[in-house]
């Protein structure tokens, strides 16, 4: 019987130990879950911008090609051997300046012979006129002499024109390119010799959709450059095609831009912006503040935390209050020598307590994800048509690590896009 009670007690003790272990594990798991459920991530530091109405300069943006107002590829009109090249690459030449001379020995000889024949025919005409005046010449003789003289003069002009074709002259003042021929080379009509471009004034050709055609008119300002952020050149619209291309639904536009320093080159690709009248009270934010997702475009707006999120700290427990009172009594019972220096020992705890108090006075901030409707873009800014209002505080950097309802700390002196090590080094 005694052995039975011993075994029963042992089994009871074993059962109690097992129940205790299971209960401990259950309470531990529940505590861990409760801890992580109520744990809040640390506040993320962000930079923000306050939304306010501002002036907006809308525009029509396009891509175009630059060409010289006057620019052609020069060719010869007649065949011949290149005798002399009278220009070099990138030379500025005046209008009617001779650039190329072909071999013209035969044409010069023919012209001399024809001039002699023309002089003889002119002398015969003079004699026929004199004989007619004296009454000894006939009208038929006079008419034949006059026809011969006129034919000879016309032949002289023809040979002179042929001789002029042996020279290639600049049709206008401009800059010539690299010669495409060599001395002694045989040229046929149509062979390209050199290009000449008047670089003082450039034209830019581009196209815009037909929906934007009503916004454009002759004389509007046109800015162009290598990118939308760098547009140092300005001109105006000089031509709008009255017909819309039925295949592409685009309309051709031409503008003119002064190029006194020659920085624009014919054939160059440029970004173009036609500026429209200025608008006021437009809500806009930096483009970096907008995040695009499959569900739409959104921004993070900083808002004060709700009262439930910013609860006051819990009061001290009775045991802690008693310990604090005992400590205060012990400090008061210290010798007078320790009380003789209160300035240093008391001021430091006061300063240390001031910082948490100051931090506690700062309102807690959270972020809210707000979907917006975007409008036009200009110079790094994007128009917000719907979703934001005047006074909203919008996050401008670091959105990839934020989520809706997250606690944040605003510090516009810190760039969240850079690492902490780089900021310390700066």
C-alpha positions in Angstrom: 0.0 0.0 0.0 2.8 2.3 0.8 4.5 1.6 -2.5 1.2 2.4 -4.3 1.1 5.9 -2.7 4.7 6.4 -3.6 4.1 5.6 -7.3 1.0 7.6 -7.4 2.8 10.6 -5.9 5.6 10.2 -8.4 3.1 10.1 -11.3 1.3 13.1 -10.0 4.5 15.1 -9.7 5.5 14.1 -13.2 2.1 15.2 -14.5 2.5 18.5 -12.7 6.0 19.0 -14.2 4.7 18.3 -17.8 1.7 20.6 -17.3 4.1 23.3 -16.1 6.4 22.9 -19.1 3.5 23.0 -21.5 2.0 26.0 -19.8 5.4 27.8 -19.8 5.9 27.2 -23.5 2.3 28.4 -24.2 2.7 31.6 -22.2 6.1 32.2 -23.8 4.7 31.9 -27.4 1.8 34.1 -26.5 4.1 36.7 -25.0 6.3 36.7 -28.1 3.3 37.1 -30.4 1.9 39.9 -28.3 5.3 41.6 -28.3 5.7 41.5 -32.1 2.0 42.5 -32.6 2.4 45.6 -30.5 5.9 46.5 -31.5 6.2 49.5 -33.8 9.1 49.9 -36.2 11.4 52.9 -35.6 10.5 56.2 -37.3 12.1 56.6 -40.7 13.8 59.9 -41.5 12.3 61.6 -44.6 12.6 64.8 -46.4 9.4 66.6 -47.4 8.0 69.6 -49.3 4.9 71.6 -48.5 2.4 71.8 -51.3 1.4 75.3 -52.3 -0.1 76.9 -55.4 2.5 78.3 -57.8 2.9 79.8 -61.2 3.1 77.2 -64.1 4.4 77.7 -67.6 2.8 74.9 -69.7 4.3 73.9 -73.0 4.2 71.5 -75.9 7.2 69.2 -76.0 8.5 67.4 -79.1 11.6 66.0 -80.8 13.1 67.7 -83.9 16.0 68.1 -86.3 18.0 71.2 -86.8 18.9 72.4 -90.3 20.4 75.5 -91.8 18.0 78.1 -93.2 20.2 78.0 -96.3 22.2 74.9 -97.0 22.9 72.8 -100.1 25.3 70.2 -101.5 27.1 71.8 -104.5 27.5 70.0 -107.8 29.0 70.8 -111.2 26.8 71.4 -114.3 29.2 70.1 -116.9 31.9 67.5 -117.1 35.6 68.1 -116.9 38.9 67.6 -115.2 39.4 69.3 -111.8 42.1 72.0 -112.4 42.1 73.8 -109.1 40.3 73.6 -105.7 40.0 77.2 -104.2 38.7 76.4 -100.7 39.5 74.3 -97.6 37.3 72.6 -95.1 35.3 74.8 -92.7 36.1 77.9 -94.6 33.7 80.8 -94.5 33.2 82.1 -98.0 31.3 85.0 -99.5 28.5 84.8 -102.1 29.7 84.2 -105.7 33.2 83.2 -104.5 34.8 80.7 -106.9 35.3 77.3 -105.2 36.3 75.0 -108.0 37.9 75.4 -111.4 37.6 72.8 -114.2 39.9 72.6 -117.2 38.5 75.2 -119.7 41.2 75.5 -122.3 39.0 74.3 -125.2 36.1 76.6 -124.2 38.4 79.6 -123.9 39.8 79.0 -127.5 36.3 78.6 -128.9 35.2 81.8 -127.2 38.2 83.7 -128.7 37.4 82.4 -132.2 33.7 83.3 -131.8 34.5 86.8 -130.6 36.6 87.3 -133.7 33.7 86.1 -135.9 31.3 88.4 -134.0 33.6 91.4 -134.6 33.7 90.6 -138.3 30.0 90.2 -138.5 29.5 93.5 -136.6 31.8 95.3 -139.1 29.8 93.8 -142.0 26.7 95.1 -140.4 28.2 98.6 -140.1 29.1 98.6 -143.8 25.7 97.5 -144.8 24.1 100.2 -142.8 26.4 102.8 -144.4 25.6 101.5 -147.9 21.9 101.6 -147.2 22.3 105.2 -146.0 24.0 106.1 -149.3 21.3 104.4 -151.3 23.5 101.8 -152.9 22.7 98.9 -150.6 19.6 96.7 -150.6 17.4 95.8 -147.7 18.1 92.1 -148.1 21.8 92.7 -147.7 21.2 94.8 -144.6 18.9 92.2 -143.0 21.4 89.4 -143.7 24.2 91.4 -142.1 22.1 92.2 -139.1 21.1 88.6 -138.6 24.7 87.4 -138.9 25.8 90.0 -136.3 23.1 89.0 -133.9 23.8 85.3 -134.3 27.5 85.8 -133.6 26.8 87.8 -130.5 24.5 85.1 -129.2 27.1 82.5 -129.9 29.6 84.5 -127.9 27.2 84.6 -124.9 26.6 80.9 -125.2 30.3 80.1 -125.2 30.8 82.5 -122.3 28.1 80.6 -120.3 29.8 77.3 -121.1 33.0 78.7 -119.9 31.4 79.9 -116.7 30.1 76.4 -116.0 33.7 75.3 -115.7 33.7 77.2 -112.4 31.8 76.3 -109.3 30.7 79.4 -107.3 29.1 79.8 -103.8 25.4 80.6 -104.3 25.4 82.4 -100.9 27.7 83.2 -98.0 28.3 80.4 -95.6 30.6 77.7 -94.3 31.9 75.0 -96.7 32.5 71.5 -95.6 35.1 68.9 -96.5 36.0 68.7 -100.2 34.7 65.4 -101.8 37.0 65.7 -104.9 40.7 65.9 -105.8 42.8 67.7 -108.3 42.9 65.8 -111.6 39.6 64.0 -110.9 37.1 63.7 -113.7 33.7 65.1 -112.7 30.4 64.4 -114.4 27.3 66.6 -114.0 25.6 65.8 -110.7 28.8 64.8 -108.8 28.7 66.3 -105.3 31.7 68.5 -104.6 31.1 70.1 -101.2 28.3 71.2 -98.9 27.8 74.8 -97.9 25.7 75.8 -94.9 24.7 79.3 -93.6 25.0 78.7 -89.8 24.0 82.1 -88.6 20.3 81.2 -88.6 19.0 77.7 -88.1 15.6 76.2 -88.6 14.1 73.3 -86.6 11.5 71.0 -88.0 9.3 68.9 -85.7 5.8 67.4 -85.5 3.1 67.5 -82.8 -0.2 65.5 -82.4 -3.2 67.0 -84.0 -4.8 67.5 -80.5 -2.1 70.1 -79.7 -2.4 72.0 -83.0 -5.0 74.5 -81.5 -2.4 75.5 -78.9 0.2 76.6 -81.5 0.4 79.8 -83.5 3.0 81.8 -85.5 5.4 83.7 -83.4 5.3 81.6 -80.2 8.5 81.1 -78.4 10.4 77.9 -79.1 13.2 76.6 -76.8 15.5 73.8 -77.7 18.6 71.9 -76.5 20.1 68.5 -75.9 17.6 67.7 -73.1 14.5 69.2 -71.5 16.6 70.3 -68.5 19.2 72.1 -70.7 17.6 74.4 -73.4 19.9 77.4 -74.0 18.6 78.2 -77.5 15.4 80.2 -78.1 13.6 81.2 -81.3 10.0 81.4 -82.6 7.6 79.5 -84.8 7.8 80.5 -88.5 5.5 78.0 -90.2 2.7 75.6 -89.4 1.7 73.1 -92.1 -2.0 73.6 -92.9 -2.4 69.9 -93.5 -2.4 67.0 -91.0 -0.7 63.8 -92.1 -3.6 61.3 -92.4 -1.3 58.4 -91.8 0.4 59.6 -88.5 -2.1 62.3 -87.4 0.8 64.6 -86.9 1.3 68.2 -88.1 4.6 69.6 -89.2 6.0 72.8 -87.5 9.0 74.9 -88.4 10.8 77.3 -86.1 13.8 79.6 -86.6 16.6 80.0 -84.1 19.6 82.4 -84.1 22.9 80.6 -84.0 25.6 83.4 -83.8 28.1 81.2 -82.0 27.6 78.2 -84.3 26.8 75.7 -81.5 23.9 74.2 -83.4 24.9 71.9 -86.3 22.7 70.9 -89.3 21.2 67.5 -88.8 21.5 67.7 -85.0 18.8 66.0 -82.8 17.2 68.3 -80.3 14.5 68.4 -77.6 12.0 71.1 -78.3 9.5 72.9 -76.0 7.0 75.5 -77.2 6.0 77.7 -74.3 2.4 78.5 -73.7 0.8 81.4 -71.6 1.6 81.2 -67.9 -1.0 79.9 -65.5 -1.4 80.7 -61.8 -2.5 78.6 -58.7 -1.4 75.3 -60.0 -0.6 72.5 -57.5 2.6 70.8 -58.4 5.2 68.6 -56.6 8.7 67.3 -57.6 8.6 64.3 -59.8 10.6 62.4 -57.2 7.7 62.5 -54.8 5.4 60.5 -57.1 5.6 56.7 -57.2 4.0 54.7 -60.1 2.5 51.3 -59.5 0.1 48.9 -61.2 -2.7 50.5 -59.1 -1.9 54.0 -60.1 0.3 57.0 -59.1 0.5 57.9 -55.4 2.4 60.0 -52.9 3.1 59.8 -49.2 1.5 62.6 -47.1 2.9 63.3 -43.6 0.1 63.7 -41.0 0.1 63.9 -37.2 -0.4 60.6 -35.4 -3.8 59.8 -34.0 -4.2 60.1 -30.2 -4.4 56.3 -29.8 -1.1 56.0 -31.5 0.6 58.7 -29.3 -0.5 57.4 -25.8 1.0 58.9 -22.7 3.7 56.9 -20.9 2.4 54.5 -18.1 2.7 55.8 -14.5 5.5 54.3 -12.3 4.7 51.2 -10.3 4.3 51.3 -6.4 7.6 49.4 -6.0 9.4 51.8 -8.2 7.9 54.8 -6.4 9.0 53.3 -3.0 12.5 52.7 -4.3 12.7 56.3 -5.6 11.6 57.6 -2.2 14.2 55.6 -0.4 16.8 56.8 -2.8 15.8 60.4 -2.2 15.9 59.9 1.6 19.4 58.4 1.3 20.6 61.3 -0.8 19.3 63.8 1.7 21.1 62.0 4.5 24.5 62.4 2.9 27.1 64.6 4.5 27.0 68.3 4.1 30.2 68.2 2.0 28.3 66.4 -0.8 25.5 69.0 -0.6 28.0 71.8 -1.1 28.2 71.2 -4.8 24.6 71.1 -6.1 25.3 73.2 -9.1 27.1 70.4 -11.1 25.2 67.3 -9.8 21.7 68.8 -10.0 22.1 70.6 -13.3 23.1 67.5 -15.3 20.0 65.4 -14.4 17.9 68.5 -15.2 19.5 68.8 -18.6 19.2 65.1 -19.2 15.5 65.2 -18.3 14.9 68.2 -20.5 15.8 66.3 -23.7 13.2 63.6 -23.3 10.6 66.2 -22.3 11.4 68.2 -25.4 11.2 65.0 -27.6 7.9 64.2 -25.9 6.5 67.6 -26.9 7.2 67.0 -30.6 4.1 65.6 -32.3 4.3 62.0 -33.6 4.1 61.8 -37.4 2.8 59.1 -39.7 2.4 58.8 -43.4 -0.6 58.2 -45.5 -0.6 56.8 -49.0 -2.6 59.1 -51.3 -3.4 58.2 -54.9 -3.2 61.2 -57.2 -4.0 62.1 -60.8 -1.1 63.6 -62.7 -1.2 66.4 -65.3 1.6 68.1 -67.2 5.3 68.0 -66.5 7.8 70.8 -66.6 11.4 71.2 -65.4 11.4 68.4 -62.9 7.9 69.2 -61.5 4.6 67.4 -62.2 1.1 68.9 -62.0 -1.3 67.3 -59.5 -4.8 67.5 -60.9 -6.5 65.6 -58.1 -5.5 64.2 -54.7 -3.6 66.9 -53.0 -4.5 70.3 -51.5 -2.7 73.4 -50.4 -0.6 72.8 -47.2 -0.1 69.0 -47.6 3.3 67.8 -46.6 4.6 65.4 -49.2 7.6 63.0 -48.9 10.1 63.7 -51.7 12.7 60.9 -51.2 13.0 57.4 -49.7 9.6 56.1 -50.7 10.9 52.6 -51.5 11.2 51.8 -47.7 8.0 53.4 -46.6 4.5 51.9 -46.1 1.1 53.2 -45.2 0.8 54.3 -41.6 4.5 54.1 -40.8 6.0 56.5 -38.3 8.4 59.1 -39.7 10.6 61.9 -38.6 10.9 64.9 -40.9 14.5 66.3 -41.3 14.9 68.3 -44.5 18.6 68.7 -43.8 19.2 65.0 -44.4 18.9 63.4 -47.8 17.4 59.9 -47.2 18.5 58.8 -50.7 22.2 58.8 -49.4 23.7 56.4 -46.9 24.5 57.5 -43.4 28.2 57.0 -44.0 28.3 59.4 -46.9 26.4 62.0 -45.0 28.8 61.8 -42.1 31.7 62.2 -44.4 30.2 65.3 -46.0 
